[in-house]
Amino acid sequence: MTNSIQVTNPYKLHGQWVFDDPEVGLAREPFVAGADAMIDLATAYIVGAGDGFTMLSSGISFPGHPVELNWIRDEAGGNVYAWEGKGMLGWLYPALLKYFDSPPGNIYVQVKASELEKDGSQGGKIYRLLAGTGEPSLAASNTLAES
């Protein structure tokens, strides 16, 4: 099985975490119902995270993923996940199924600082990195460490 990792660049718009993925028709897709609070906590150490940060996520464990979200239930067309180490619940939108055939039992996440695009925009596109393709290492020195 291929280890597929999504790379997003969430940013804040009017105080709300959102991301863009024109490849699947998403623009300013919001994180709501607890998922926004999870992002706040995960990015607390990143200066200027609201201007955009890099988030790696996968349904398959990968090196350097300090956040593990566990599927709890489906709800209101989306899915509720728990960050059990922090006692948090977050609802992930139905757009999750644009990236997975079905809701994964676990979602593994790593966040790190990122730079704005050269034109000053937040970016927000999603790219897929496939393990073993010679892409840059997924290990990062600027990642969230569990306490």
DSSP file (Angstrom, degrees, kcal/mol; ACC not computed):
  #  RESIDUE AA STRUCTURE BP1 BP2  ACC     N-H-->O    O-->H-N    N-H-->O    O-->H-N    TCO  KAPPA ALPHA  PHI   PSI    X-CA   Y-CA   Z-CA
    1    1 A M              0   0    0      0, 0.0     2,-0.3     0, 0.0     0, 0.0   0.000 360.0 360.0 360.0 136.6    0.0    0.0    0.0
    2    2 A T        -     0   0    0      1,-0.1     2,-1.0   128,-0.0   128,-0.0  -0.612 360.0-127.8 -82.1 136.1    1.3    3.5   -0.9
    3    3 A N        -     0   0    0     -2,-0.3   128,-1.4   128,-0.1     2,-0.5  -0.739  30.3-168.9 -84.4 101.9    1.7    6.0    1.9
    4    4 A S  E     -A  130   0A   0     -2,-1.0     2,-0.5   126,-0.2    55,-0.4  -0.824   3.3-170.6 -97.9 127.7   -0.2    9.0    0.6
    5    5 A I  E     -A  129   0A   0    124,-1.5   124,-2.0    -2,-0.5     2,-0.4  -0.973  12.6-145.0-121.2 127.1    0.3   12.2    2.5
    6    6 A Q  E     -AB 128  57A   0     51,-3.0    51,-2.3    -2,-0.5     2,-0.5  -0.724   9.6-157.6 -88.1 139.3   -1.8   15.4    1.9
    7    7 A V  E     +AB 127  56A   0    120,-1.7   120,-1.2    -2,-0.4     2,-0.3  -0.972  18.2 173.4-118.9 116.2    0.0   18.7    2.3
    8    8 A T  E     - B   0  55A   0     47,-2.7    47,-2.8    -2,-0.5   118,-0.1  -0.801  28.2-147.2-118.3 162.8   -2.3   21.7    3.0
    9    9 A N        -     0   0    0     -2,-0.3    45,-0.2    11,-0.3    11,-0.2  -0.647  24.1-170.9-127.7  73.9   -1.6   25.3    3.9
   10   10 A P        +     0   0    0      0, 0.0    43,-1.6     0, 0.0     2,-0.3  -0.243   8.3 174.7 -62.4 155.5   -4.5   26.4    6.2
   11   11 A Y  E     -H   18   0B   0      7,-2.2     7,-2.8    41,-0.2     2,-0.4  -0.951  32.9 -96.8-152.8 166.1   -4.8   30.1    7.1
   12   12 A K  E     -H   17   0B   0     38,-3.0     2,-0.4    -2,-0.3     5,-0.2  -0.781  30.4-176.5 -96.1 134.5   -7.2   32.3    8.9
   13   13 A L  E >  S-H   16   0B   0      3,-2.7     3,-1.5    -2,-0.4    38,-0.0  -0.983  79.7 -15.6-127.9 116.8   -9.8   34.3    7.1
   14   14 A H  T 3  S-     0   0    0     -2,-0.4    -1,-0.1     1,-0.3     3,-0.1   0.869 131.4 -52.4  54.5  38.3  -11.9   36.6    9.3
   15   15 A G  T 3  S+     0   0    0      1,-0.2     2,-0.4    35,-0.1    -1,-0.3   0.493 117.6 110.7  81.6   3.8  -10.7   34.7   12.4
   16   16 A Q  E <  S-H   13   0B   0     -3,-1.5    -3,-2.7    34,-0.1     2,-0.3  -0.931  71.0-119.1-116.7 134.4  -11.6   31.2   11.0
   17   17 A W  E     +H   12   0B   0     -2,-0.4    14,-2.5    14,-0.3     2,-0.3  -0.544  46.7 160.3 -68.5 130.0   -9.2   28.5    9.9
   18   18 A V  E     -HI  11  30B   0     -7,-2.8    -7,-2.2    -2,-0.3     2,-0.3  -0.910  21.9-160.9-140.9 166.9   -9.8   27.7    6.2
   19   19 A F  E     - I   0  29B   0     10,-1.3    10,-2.6    -2,-0.3     2,-0.4  -0.975  10.8-137.6-147.4 163.2   -7.9   26.0    3.3
   20   20 A D  E     +     0   0B   0    104,-0.6   -11,-0.3    -2,-0.3     7,-0.2  -0.926  20.0 169.6-120.1 143.5   -8.2   26.0   -0.5
   21   21 A D  E > > + I   0  26B   0      5,-2.8     5,-2.3    -2,-0.4     3,-1.7  -0.580   3.2 178.1-150.0  85.0   -7.9   23.1   -2.9
   22   22 A P  G > 5S+     0   0    0      0, 0.0     3,-0.8     0, 0.0     5,-0.1   0.756  76.3  72.3 -61.0 -23.7   -8.9   24.1   -6.4
   23   23 A E  G 3 5S+     0   0    0      1,-0.3   102,-0.0   103,-0.1    -2,-0.0   0.794 111.6  28.4 -62.2 -27.2   -8.1   20.6   -7.7
   24   24 A V  G < 5S-     0   0    0     -3,-1.7    -1,-0.3     2,-0.1    74,-0.0   0.205 121.9 -99.8-118.5  13.8  -11.2   19.3   -6.0
   25   25 A G  T < 5S+     0   0    0     -3,-0.8     2,-0.5    -4,-0.3    -2,-0.1   0.758  74.1 139.6  80.4  25.8  -13.3   22.4   -6.1
   26   26 A L  E   < +I   21   0B   0     -5,-2.3    -5,-2.8     3,-0.0     2,-0.4  -0.887  21.2 171.9-107.6 133.0  -12.7   23.7   -2.6
   27   27 A A  E    S-     0   0B   0     -2,-0.5    -7,-0.2    -7,-0.2    97,-0.0  -0.988  72.9  -9.4-137.5 127.9  -12.2   27.4   -1.7
   28   28 A R  E    S-     0   0B   0     -2,-0.4    -8,-0.2     1,-0.2    -1,-0.1   0.868  78.9-176.4  54.4  40.3  -12.0   28.8    1.8
   29   29 A E  E     -I   19   0B   0    -10,-2.6   -10,-1.3     1,-0.1    -1,-0.2  -0.570  19.7-135.0 -69.1 118.9  -13.2   25.4    3.2
   30   30 A P  E     -I   18   0B   0      0, 0.0     2,-0.6     0, 0.0   -12,-0.3  -0.453   8.3-139.4 -84.4 150.3  -13.6   26.0    7.0
   31   31 A F        +     0   0    0    -14,-2.5   -14,-0.3    -2,-0.1     2,-0.2  -0.938  43.6 158.9 -96.9 123.6  -12.4   23.9    9.9
   32   32 A V  B >   +C   91   0A   0     -2,-0.6     3,-1.9    59,-0.5    59,-0.6  -0.742  33.2  46.1-135.7 179.1  -15.3   24.1   12.5
   33   33 A A  T 3  S-     0   0    0      1,-0.3    58,-1.6    -2,-0.2    -1,-0.2   0.860 131.3 -34.4  51.7  51.3  -16.8   22.4   15.5
   34   34 A G  T 3> S+     0   0    0     56,-0.2     4,-2.0    -3,-0.1    -1,-0.3  -0.027 122.7  91.9  98.0 -30.1  -13.7   21.7   17.5
   35   35 A A  H <> S+     0   0    0     -3,-1.9     4,-2.0    56,-0.3    -2,-0.2   0.868  87.3  54.0 -63.6 -34.0  -11.3   21.1   14.5
   36   36 A D  H  > S+     0   0    0      2,-0.2     4,-2.3     1,-0.2    -1,-0.2   0.893 107.0  49.9 -65.1 -39.9  -10.5   24.8   14.6
   37   37 A A  H  > S+     0   0    0      2,-0.2     4,-2.2     1,-0.2    -2,-0.2   0.867 108.1  53.9 -66.9 -36.0   -9.6   24.6   18.3
   38   38 A M  H  X S+     0   0    0     -4,-2.0     4,-2.8     2,-0.2    -2,-0.2   0.919 109.3  48.1 -62.1 -42.8   -7.4   21.6   17.6
   39   39 A I  H  X S+     0   0    0     -4,-2.0     4,-2.1     2,-0.2    -2,-0.2   0.912 108.2  55.0 -65.1 -41.4   -5.5   23.6   15.0
   40   40 A D  H  < S+     0   0    0     -4,-2.3     4,-0.3     1,-0.2    -1,-0.2   0.937 113.3  41.9 -54.9 -47.4   -5.2   26.5   17.4
   41   41 A L  H >< S+     0   0    0     -4,-2.2     3,-1.1     1,-0.2     4,-0.3   0.927 114.0  50.6 -67.4 -45.4   -3.5   24.2   19.9
   42   42 A A  H 3< S+     0   0    0     -4,-2.8     3,-0.3     1,-0.3    -1,-0.2   0.796 118.0  39.2 -64.9 -28.0   -1.3   22.4   17.4
   43   43 A T  T >< S+     0   0    0     -4,-2.1     3,-2.1    -5,-0.2     6,-0.3   0.293  79.3 111.1-104.7   9.2    0.0   25.7   15.9
   44   44 A A  T <  S+     0   0    0     -3,-1.1    -1,-0.2    -4,-0.3    -2,-0.1   0.792  80.6  49.4 -55.8 -29.8    0.3   27.6   19.2
   45   45 A Y  T 3  S+     0   0    0     -3,-0.3     2,-0.7    -4,-0.3    -1,-0.3   0.532  89.9  95.2 -87.5  -6.6    4.2   27.5   18.8
   46   46 A I  S X  S-     0   0    0     -3,-2.1     3,-1.5    66,-0.0     2,-0.3  -0.771  74.2-135.5 -92.9 114.1    4.2   28.8   15.2
   47   47 A V  T 3  S+     0   0    0     -2,-0.7    -2,-0.1     1,-0.3    -3,-0.0  -0.492  89.4   6.1 -65.8 127.4    4.6   32.5   15.0
   48   48 A G  T >  S+     0   0    0     -2,-0.3     3,-2.1     1,-0.1     4,-0.3   0.739  78.2 152.7  73.4  24.0    2.2   33.9   12.4
   49   49 A A  G X   +     0   0    0     -3,-1.5     3,-2.2     1,-0.3    -2,-0.1   0.832  65.6  67.2 -55.8 -33.6    0.3   30.6   11.9
   50   50 A G  G 3  S+     0   0    0      1,-0.3   -38,-3.0    -4,-0.2    -1,-0.3   0.731  93.7  58.7 -61.3 -21.6   -2.8   32.6   11.0
   51   51 A D  G <  S-     0   0    0     -3,-2.1    -1,-0.3     1,-0.3    -2,-0.2   0.546 131.0 -64.9 -82.0  -7.7   -1.0   33.8    7.9
   52   52 A G    <   -     0   0    0     -3,-2.2    62,-0.6    -4,-0.3     2,-0.3  -0.195  52.7-169.2 130.7 138.4   -0.6   30.2    6.8
   53   53 A F  E     - D   0 113A   0    -43,-1.6     2,-0.5    60,-0.2    60,-0.2  -0.925  30.7-101.9-144.4 167.8    1.3   27.1    8.0
   54   54 A T  E     - D   0 112A   0     58,-2.7    58,-2.3    -2,-0.3     2,-0.5  -0.827  31.9-171.9 -98.4 130.9    2.0   23.7    6.5
   55   55 A M  E     -BD   8 111A   0    -47,-2.8   -47,-2.7    -2,-0.5     2,-0.4  -0.977   5.3-164.4-125.3 119.1   -0.1   20.7    7.6
   56   56 A L  E     +BD   7 110A   0     54,-3.0    54,-2.3    -2,-0.5     2,-0.3  -0.848  18.1 172.4 -96.0 134.8    0.8   17.1    6.6
   57   57 A S  E     +BD   6 109A   0    -51,-2.3   -51,-3.0    -2,-0.4     2,-0.3  -0.999   6.9 164.7-146.2 149.0   -1.9   14.6    7.2
   58   58 A S  E     - D   0 108A   0     50,-1.8    50,-3.2    -2,-0.3   -53,-0.1  -0.990  43.1-131.5-156.8 153.3   -2.4   10.9    6.3
   59   59 A G  S    S+     0   0    0    -55,-0.4     2,-0.4    -2,-0.3    47,-0.3   0.443  98.9  67.3 -82.8  -1.9   -4.6    8.0    7.1
   60   60 A I  S    S-     0   0    0    -56,-0.3    48,-0.1    48,-0.1    47,-0.0  -0.970  97.1-105.9-121.6 133.7   -1.4    6.0    7.5
   61   61 A S        -     0   0    0     -2,-0.4    -2,-0.1    46,-0.1     7,-0.0  -0.251  41.9-178.0 -56.1 140.7    1.2    6.7   10.2
   62   62 A F    >   -     0   0    0     -4,-0.1     3,-1.2     3,-0.0    -4,-0.1  -0.971  35.9 -82.1-140.1 155.7    4.3    8.5    9.0
   63   63 A P  T 3  S+     0   0    0      0, 0.0     0, 0.0     0, 0.0     0, 0.0  -0.280 111.4  22.2 -58.4 136.0    7.6    9.6   10.8
   64   64 A G  T 3  S+     0   0    0      1,-0.2    76,-0.1    75,-0.1     0, 0.0   0.631  77.9 139.6  86.2  15.1    7.3   12.8   12.7
   65   65 A H    <   +     0   0    0     -3,-1.2    45,-0.2     1,-0.2    -1,-0.2  -0.766  20.2 173.3 -93.2  97.7    3.5   12.9   13.2
   66   66 A P        +     0   0    0      0, 0.0     2,-0.5     0, 0.0    -1,-0.2   0.649  61.9  68.7 -78.8 -13.4    3.0   14.2   16.8
   67   67 A V  E     -E  109   0A   0     42,-2.0    42,-2.8    79,-0.0     2,-0.5  -0.918  58.1-178.3-111.3 128.5   -0.8   14.4   16.4
   68   68 A E  E     -E  108   0A   0     -2,-0.5     2,-0.5    40,-0.2    16,-0.4  -0.983   8.0-163.6-124.7 119.6   -3.0   11.3   16.1
   69   69 A L  E     -E  107   0A   0     38,-3.1    38,-2.4    -2,-0.5     2,-0.4  -0.876   8.1-152.0-103.3 133.4   -6.7   11.8   15.6
   70   70 A N  E     -EF 106  82A   0     12,-2.7    12,-2.7    -2,-0.5    36,-0.2  -0.896  20.0-115.4-110.5 131.9   -9.0    8.8   16.3
   71   71 A W  E     + F   0  81A   0     34,-2.9    10,-0.2    -2,-0.4     3,-0.1  -0.404  36.6 169.2 -64.5 133.8  -12.4    8.3   14.6
   72   72 A I  E     -     0   0A   0      8,-3.0     2,-0.3     1,-0.4     9,-0.2   0.762  54.9 -37.9-110.7 -52.0  -15.3    8.4   17.0
   73   73 A R  E     - F   0  80A   0      7,-1.2     7,-3.3     2,-0.0    -1,-0.4  -0.987  53.0 -97.4-167.6 163.2  -18.5    8.6   15.0
   74   74 A D  E     + F   0  79A   0     -2,-0.3     2,-0.3     5,-0.2     5,-0.3  -0.735  44.9 173.4 -89.2 148.0  -20.2   10.0   11.9
   75   75 A E  E >   - F   0  78A   0      3,-2.3     3,-2.5    -2,-0.3    -2,-0.0  -0.933  55.5 -11.7-159.4 129.1  -22.3   13.1   12.6
   76   76 A A  T 3  S-     0   0    0     -2,-0.3     3,-0.1     1,-0.3    -2,-0.0   0.827 126.7 -50.8  52.0  40.2  -24.2   15.6   10.5
   77   77 A G  T 3  S+     0   0    0      1,-0.3    -1,-0.3    16,-0.1     2,-0.1   0.365 130.0  72.0  82.5  -6.8  -22.6   14.3    7.2
   78   78 A G  E <  S-F   75   0A   0     -3,-2.5    -3,-2.3    15,-0.1     2,-0.4  -0.372  81.6-102.1-120.3-159.4  -19.1   14.6    8.6
   79   79 A N  E     -FG  74  92A   0     13,-2.3    13,-3.5    -5,-0.3     2,-0.5  -0.996  16.6-136.2-138.4 139.1  -17.0   12.7   11.1
   80   80 A V  E     -FG  73  91A   0     -7,-3.3    -8,-3.0    -2,-0.4    -7,-1.2  -0.817  23.7-173.0 -96.5 129.7  -16.0   13.3   14.7
   81   81 A Y  E     -FG  71  90A   0      9,-3.0     9,-2.6    -2,-0.5     2,-0.4  -0.912  12.7-140.6-120.6 149.4  -12.4   12.6   15.6
   82   82 A A  E     -FG  70  89A   0    -12,-2.7   -12,-2.7    -2,-0.3     2,-0.9  -0.910   9.9-157.0-111.4 135.7  -10.7   12.7   19.0
   83   83 A W  E >>> - G   0  88A   0      5,-2.8     3,-1.9    -2,-0.4     5,-1.7  -0.809  25.4-176.7-100.8  84.4   -7.2   14.0   19.9
   84   84 A E  G >45S+     0   0    0     -2,-0.9     3,-0.6   -16,-0.4    -1,-0.2   0.801  71.9  62.3 -62.6 -34.5   -7.2   11.8   23.0
   85   85 A G  G 345S+     0   0    0    -17,-0.3    -1,-0.3     1,-0.2    -2,-0.0   0.727 117.0  33.0 -62.2 -19.9   -3.9   13.0   24.3
   86   86 A K  G <45S-     0   0    0     -3,-1.9    -1,-0.2     2,-0.1    -2,-0.2   0.412 107.9-121.1-114.6  -3.1   -5.4   16.5   24.6
   87   87 A G  T <<5 +     0   0    0     -4,-0.8     2,-0.3    -3,-0.6    -3,-0.2   0.842  65.5 139.4  67.1  33.9   -9.0   15.4   25.4
   88   88 A M  E   < - G   0  83A   0     -5,-1.7    -5,-2.8     2,-0.0     2,-0.4  -0.850  39.6-158.3-115.6 147.5  -10.4   17.3   22.4
   89   89 A L  E     - G   0  82A   0     -2,-0.3     2,-0.3    -7,-0.2    -7,-0.2  -0.949  12.6-178.0-118.2 143.8  -13.1   16.4   19.8
   90   90 A G  E     - G   0  81A   0     -9,-2.6    -9,-3.0    -2,-0.4     2,-0.5  -0.999  21.2-134.8-143.3 140.8  -13.3   17.9   16.3
   91   91 A W  E     -CG  32  80A   0    -58,-1.6     2,-0.5   -59,-0.6   -59,-0.5  -0.813  17.1-153.2 -95.5 128.2  -15.7   17.5   13.5
   92   92 A L  E     - G   0  79A   0    -13,-3.5   -13,-2.3    -2,-0.5   -61,-0.1  -0.910  23.4-114.8-106.9 130.0  -14.3   17.0   10.0
   93   93 A Y    >   -     0   0    0     -2,-0.5     3,-1.9   -63,-0.2     4,-0.2   0.090  26.5-102.7 -56.1 160.7  -16.4   18.1    7.1
   94   94 A P  G >  S+     0   0    0      0, 0.0     3,-2.0     0, 0.0    -1,-0.1   0.731 113.5  79.3 -59.4 -21.8  -17.9   15.9    4.4
   95   95 A A  G >   +     0   0    0      1,-0.3     3,-2.4     2,-0.2     4,-0.3   0.663  69.6  85.3 -61.8 -14.0  -15.1   17.1    2.0
   96   96 A L  G X> S+     0   0    0     -3,-1.9     3,-1.8     1,-0.3     4,-1.1   0.842  80.0  63.8 -52.6 -33.3  -12.9   14.6    3.9
   97   97 A L  G <4 S+     0   0    0     -3,-2.0    -1,-0.3     1,-0.3    -2,-0.2   0.495  85.0  71.7 -76.5  -1.9  -14.2   12.1    1.4
   98   98 A K  G <4 S+     0   0    0     -3,-2.4    -1,-0.3     1,-0.1    -2,-0.2   0.641 110.9  32.1 -77.2 -15.7  -12.5   14.0   -1.4
   99   99 A Y  T <4 S+     0   0    0     -3,-1.8     2,-0.3    -4,-0.3    -2,-0.2   0.574 123.8  40.4-116.1 -17.0   -9.3   12.7    0.0
  100  100 A F     <  -     0   0    0     -4,-1.1    -1,-0.2     1,-0.1     0, 0.0  -0.983  68.5-134.8-134.5 144.7  -10.3    9.3    1.4
  101  101 A D  S    S-     0   0    0     -2,-0.3    -1,-0.1     1,-0.2    -4,-0.1   0.861  97.6  -1.4 -64.5 -34.8  -12.6    6.6    0.0
  102  102 A S  S    S-     0   0    0     -6,-0.1    -1,-0.2    -3,-0.1     0, 0.0  -0.957 102.2 -73.0-147.5 160.3  -14.1    6.3    3.5
  103  103 A P        -     0   0    0      0, 0.0    -6,-0.0     0, 0.0     2,-0.0  -0.372  55.8-124.2 -59.4 125.1  -13.3    8.0    6.8
  104  104 A P        -     0   0    0      0, 0.0     3,-0.1     0, 0.0   -33,-0.1  -0.353   8.3-126.9 -69.8 151.9  -10.0    6.6    8.1
  105  105 A G  S    S+     0   0    0      1,-0.2   -34,-2.9   -46,-0.1     2,-0.3   0.817  95.7  18.6 -65.6 -31.1   -9.9    5.1   11.6
  106  106 A N  E     - E   0  70A   0    -47,-0.3     2,-0.5   -36,-0.2   -36,-0.2  -0.990  64.6-157.2-138.8 146.5   -6.9    7.4   12.4
  107  107 A I  E     - E   0  69A   0    -38,-2.4   -38,-3.1    -2,-0.3     2,-0.4  -0.996  13.5-153.4-123.7 125.7   -5.6   10.6   10.9
  108  108 A Y  E     -DE  58  68A   0    -50,-3.2   -50,-1.8    -2,-0.5     2,-0.4  -0.837  17.3-171.3-102.5 134.0   -1.9   11.4   11.5
  109  109 A V  E     -DE  57  67A   0    -42,-2.8   -42,-2.0    -2,-0.4     2,-0.4  -0.958  18.4-178.8-134.2 141.7   -0.9   15.1   11.5
  110  110 A Q  E     -D   56   0A   0    -54,-2.3   -54,-3.0    -2,-0.4     2,-0.4  -0.996  12.3-165.0-134.0 135.1    2.2   17.1   11.6
  111  111 A V  E     +D   55   0A   0     -2,-0.4    33,-0.6   -56,-0.2     2,-0.3  -0.921  13.9 162.3-119.8 148.7    2.2   21.0   11.5
  112  112 A K  E     -D   54   0A   0    -58,-2.3   -58,-2.7    -2,-0.4    31,-0.1  -0.984  42.9 -82.6-157.2 161.1    5.1   23.3   10.8
  113  113 A A  E     -D   53   0A   0     29,-0.5     2,-0.3    -2,-0.3   -60,-0.2  -0.321  45.5-173.5 -64.4 147.3    5.8   26.9    9.8
  114  114 A S        -     0   0    0    -62,-0.6     2,-0.2   -65,-0.0    -1,-0.0  -0.961  21.2-116.8-139.4 159.9    5.6   27.7    6.2
  115  115 A E        -     0   0    0     -2,-0.3     3,-0.1     1,-0.1     2,-0.0  -0.641  34.2-104.5 -94.0 153.8    6.4   30.8    4.1
  116  116 A L        -     0   0    0     -2,-0.2     6,-0.2     1,-0.1    -1,-0.1  -0.354  46.8 -90.2 -68.6 156.3    3.9   32.7    2.1
  117  117 A E    >   -     0   0    0      4,-2.0     3,-2.3     1,-0.1    -1,-0.1  -0.245  43.0-103.9 -60.3 158.5    3.8   32.3   -1.6
  118  118 A K  T 3  S+     0   0    0      1,-0.3    -1,-0.1     2,-0.1    -2,-0.1   0.778 122.3  57.6 -60.0 -27.3    6.0   34.8   -3.5
  119  119 A D  T 3  S-     0   0    0      2,-0.1    -1,-0.3     1,-0.0     3,-0.1   0.453 120.8-107.6 -83.9   1.7    3.0   36.8   -4.5
  120  120 A G  S <  S+     0   0    0     -3,-2.3    -2,-0.1     1,-0.3     2,-0.1   0.373  77.8 129.8  91.8  -4.6    2.0   37.3   -0.9
  121  121 A S        -     0   0    0      1,-0.1    -4,-2.0    -5,-0.1    -1,-0.3  -0.354  68.1-118.4 -78.9 165.1   -1.0   34.9   -0.9
  122  122 A Q        -     0   0    0      1,-0.3     2,-0.6    -6,-0.2    -1,-0.1   0.571  36.3-147.6 -79.4  -8.3   -1.4   32.2    1.7
  123  123 A G        +     0   0    0      1,-0.2    -1,-0.3   -71,-0.1  -112,-0.1  -0.691  22.7 178.7  77.6-119.1   -1.2   29.4   -0.9
  124  124 A G        +     0   0    0     -2,-0.6  -104,-0.6     1,-0.3  -115,-0.2   0.449  25.8 140.9  99.5   1.4   -3.5   26.7    0.4
  125  125 A K        -     0   0    0   -117,-0.1     2,-0.5  -104,-0.1    -1,-0.3  -0.384  47.4-128.4 -73.9 156.8   -3.1   24.1   -2.4
  126  126 A I        -     0   0    0   -118,-0.1     2,-0.3    -2,-0.1  -118,-0.2  -0.902  25.1-176.3-107.1 134.8   -2.9   20.5   -1.5
  127  127 A Y  E     -A    7   0A   0   -120,-1.2  -120,-1.7    -2,-0.5     2,-0.6  -0.930  20.4-132.2-124.6 151.9   -0.2   18.3   -2.9
  128  128 A R  E     -A    6   0A   0     -2,-0.3     2,-0.5  -122,-0.2  -122,-0.2  -0.923  15.5-163.0-108.4 125.0    0.3   14.6   -2.5
  129  129 A L  E     -A    5   0A   0   -124,-2.0  -124,-1.5    -2,-0.6     2,-0.5  -0.908   7.9-153.4-103.4 129.4    3.7   13.3   -1.5
  130  130 A L  E >   -A    4   0A   0     -2,-0.5     3,-1.4  -126,-0.2     5,-0.4  -0.896  24.7-111.4-105.3 129.7    4.3    9.6   -2.1
  131  131 A A  T 3  S+     0   0    0   -128,-1.4  -128,-0.1    -2,-0.5    -1,-0.0  -0.258  99.6  20.4 -57.3 138.4    6.8    7.9    0.1
  132  132 A G  T 3  S+     0   0    0      3,-0.1    -1,-0.3     1,-0.1    -3,-0.0   0.627  86.9 113.9  81.1  14.0    9.9    6.8   -1.7
  133  133 A T  S <  S-     0   0    0     -3,-1.4    -2,-0.1     3,-0.1    -1,-0.1   0.338  92.3-103.3 -99.8   8.4    9.6    9.2   -4.7
  134  134 A G  S    S+     0   0    0      1,-0.2     3,-0.1    -4,-0.1    -3,-0.1   0.600  71.8 148.4  83.2   9.7   12.7   11.2   -3.8
  135  135 A E        -     0   0    0     -5,-0.4    -1,-0.2     1,-0.2    -3,-0.1  -0.285  61.0 -72.6 -69.4 164.1   10.6   14.1   -2.4
  136  136 A P        -     0   0    0      0, 0.0    -1,-0.2     0, 0.0    -3,-0.1  -0.180  65.7 -83.7 -55.9 152.4   12.1   16.2    0.4
  137  137 A S        -     0   0    0      1,-0.1     0, 0.0    -3,-0.1     0, 0.0  -0.242  27.1-142.3 -58.1 143.3   12.3   14.5    3.8
  138  138 A L  S    S+     0   0    0     -3,-0.1     2,-0.2     2,-0.1    -1,-0.1   0.627  73.2 103.4 -82.6 -14.5    9.2   14.6    5.9
  139  139 A A        -     0   0    0      2,-0.0     2,-0.4     4,-0.0   -75,-0.1  -0.490  53.7-175.9 -68.8 136.4   11.2   15.0    9.0
  140  140 A A        -     0   0    0     -2,-0.2     3,-0.4     1,-0.1    -2,-0.1  -0.987  32.9-146.7-137.7 146.0   11.2   18.6   10.2
  141  141 A S  S    S+     0   0    0     -2,-0.4     2,-0.5     1,-0.2    -1,-0.1   0.644  95.8  63.0 -83.5 -13.8   12.9   20.4   13.0
  142  142 A N  S    S+     0   0    0    -29,-0.1   -29,-0.5     2,-0.0     2,-0.3  -0.460  77.7 127.2-110.3  58.9   10.0   22.8   13.5
  143  143 A T        -     0   0    0     -2,-0.5     2,-0.2    -3,-0.4   -31,-0.1  -0.780  66.3 -92.8-116.1 159.9    7.2   20.3   14.5
  144  144 A L        -     0   0    0    -33,-0.6     2,-0.5    -2,-0.3  -102,-0.1  -0.487  37.0-152.4 -68.7 131.2    4.9   20.1   17.5
  145  145 A A        -     0   0    0     -2,-0.2     2,-0.1   -79,-0.0    -1,-0.0  -0.920  18.2-119.9-106.6 131.4    6.2   18.1   20.3
  146  146 A E              0   0    0     -2,-0.5   -79,-0.0     1,-0.1     0, 0.0  -0.378 360.0 360.0 -64.7 144.5    3.8   16.3   22.6
  147  147 A S              0   0    0     -2,-0.1    -1,-0.1     0, 0.0    -2,-0.0   0.435 360.0 360.0 -99.9 360.0    4.0   17.4   26.2
